[in-house]
């Protein structure tokens, strides 16, 4: 598995170089709206093409599913790629975005890489082999609850039907947490949970490429990742909760009263 992680790290760094190279040329970047509050730029596509080329050169029989170019999980090994998670931050010059690459084998997460090209910070994980941040093994510090915890979240801006439910969740968490952060890059926020910068995280309506690598990192660092019912369907539902075991359970209980139809899990 380590050779595959090494290939993913090289691909992430190469994509990061493209992203950083264009950061001072944002006025010349072509940007398109994929949907409401959802944008894609030429840099997203160039970064994904670079990752795909690197992965396919090393493993031509593997499938690749990416946010911008699509793809199908039609092979035993499948790479799940977000070339630039936090595109809106990037386009506004906010330095909080990342490259995320995960590897699945027959549907199970096996490896993950997240790279912050601005800070040049690197997280890696492999199933059964732990999570590292800048080469150091990570272990999530246990917390008994969300009380006084530093939590991350994401706003479901495009999911209008869930606004009231989310605001209910936010309010109940806000009244107990030490503080809350909304960074705008779920992949990087999950990496922050894995290395202790955040104690936990929750969000509605993510895509697999937003979560896959970060979820594996948290699990390998001793944390729990699940859906809003506490199960393991987060990659299918897009609804994710993460943190140390007792904090995770408390966060599941706290948001439970607001799980309306469509976000039951």
Buried (B, 14 or more C-beta within 10 A) or exposed (E): EEEBBEBBBBBBBBBBEBBEEBBEEBEEBEBEEEEEEEBBBEBBBBBBBBBBEBBBEBBEEBBBBBBBBEBEBEBEBBBBBBBBBBBBBBBEEBEBBBBBBBBBBEEEBBBBBBBBBBEEBBBBBBBEBBBBBEEEEBBBEEBEBBEEBBBBBBBBEEBEEBEEBBBBBBEBBEEBBEEBBEBBBBBBBBBBBBBBBBBBBBBBBBBBBBBBBBBBBBBBBBBBBBBBBBEEBBBEBBBBBBBBBBBBBBBBEBBBEBBEEBBEB
